[in-house]
């Protein structure tokens, strides 16, 4: 019988502590374009350059090479962007990509940023991934 009041007190305390709101971590997401490169192509890759054109303007950004490259781009729209990617000083690869809003901890937590993910195939072609 003594256990029942202790159990009820514990249950009341646990119930009162839950507010029903989702706890959101304090993490952020950067606007930009990620590029995944197969290991066999990334081994000698020193630089990735991108030219992105939308709304009558173009921006050029570059980043060090590797298997996972991230090129930050401020003001990235969620509309189609004419993109030219150059690996080192090689042949430029052109494509049209469309960034999407991504949320680092889910849409309920906010903090969304426009991002796009590109992938280099083993044949050296570049395509967008969802």
N, C-alpha and C positions, 0 to 999 in steps of 0.2 A: 504494500500500500504506500510506503514511503517513496517508492520509485515513481509513482504516477505524478505527484506534484513537480518533481525534478524534471521528468520528461516533458510535462506541459510547459514549464518555464523555459526549457531548452528549445522546444518547438516554437514558442512565441518569440523568442529572441531571434531565431533563424529566419522566421517569417518576416519580422520587422526589418531585418537588414537587407532584404531584397526589394529594391525600388522598382523593378520591372524595366528599367532602362538598360540598354546595352552598353557595356563598358568598351570604350574605344581607345586603342593604344595611341600614343603620341608619336606617330610615324608619318612621314611625308613621302610624296612621289614627285619626281622631277619631270618637267615637260621635256620631251625629246624623242629620239629614235634609237632603238637598240638594233644591233646587227649581230646575228650569230653566224660564226664562220667555222666550217669543219676543221678539225685539228690539222689535217694534211695541208690545208691552204693557209691556216693561221700561223704555222711554224715560221714562215719567212715574211709574214705581213708586218710592216712597220707603221703604216699610216692608212687611215680611212678618211676620205674626203667626201662630203655631200653638198650638193647644190639643191636647194629646195625653193620652188617657185609657186606662189599663190597670190591672188589679188593684185597682179601686176608688178609685184616685187620679188626679188630673189635674195636668198641669204646663202652664204657658203660657210660651212663649219667643218672642222676636222678633229680627229681624235687618234690617239695611239692605237696601233693594231693589236690583235689578239683574237681569242676564240669568242669572247663576249665584249663587244664594243658598245659604248653608249655615247651618243652625240647629243648634248643638250641644245634645245632650240626653244627660245622664249617666244610666246605668242603663236604657237602652233595651232592652226585651225583644225576643225573636225570636218573639213571639206577636202575633196581631192587635191593633191599636191603633186606637181610634176617634180620628180626626184631623179637626180643623177648621182650615182655612187661610183667612186673611183677607189680601187684598192691599190695602194702605193702609187706608182705612176703608170699603171696599166690601162687597159681599155675601159672607158666609161660605160656604165650600165644604166640605162634609163628605164623608168617605170613610173606609173601613177599610183600613189598610195593614199589611203585615207586614214588619218589618225582617229582614235576613239578615246573617249574619256575613260580612264581607269581609276579605280579607288583602292588605295593601299590596304584598307581594312574593311572593305565593303561599302556599298552605297549609303547605308544608314549612318556611317561615321563621317561622311563628307570627305573633303580633301582631294577631290578628283582632279586629275590633270590629263591633258591630251598627250597620248603616246602612240607610237607605232612600232611594230616589230617586223624587221626584215631578216631574211635568212639567205645565206649564200649556199647554193646547192653544191654537191661534190663536183658538178660540171662547171662551176664558176658562174652560174646564172644567179640573179637576185630576184626574190619574190617576197611579197608581204604575207605574213601569217596573222591569223586572227588573234 
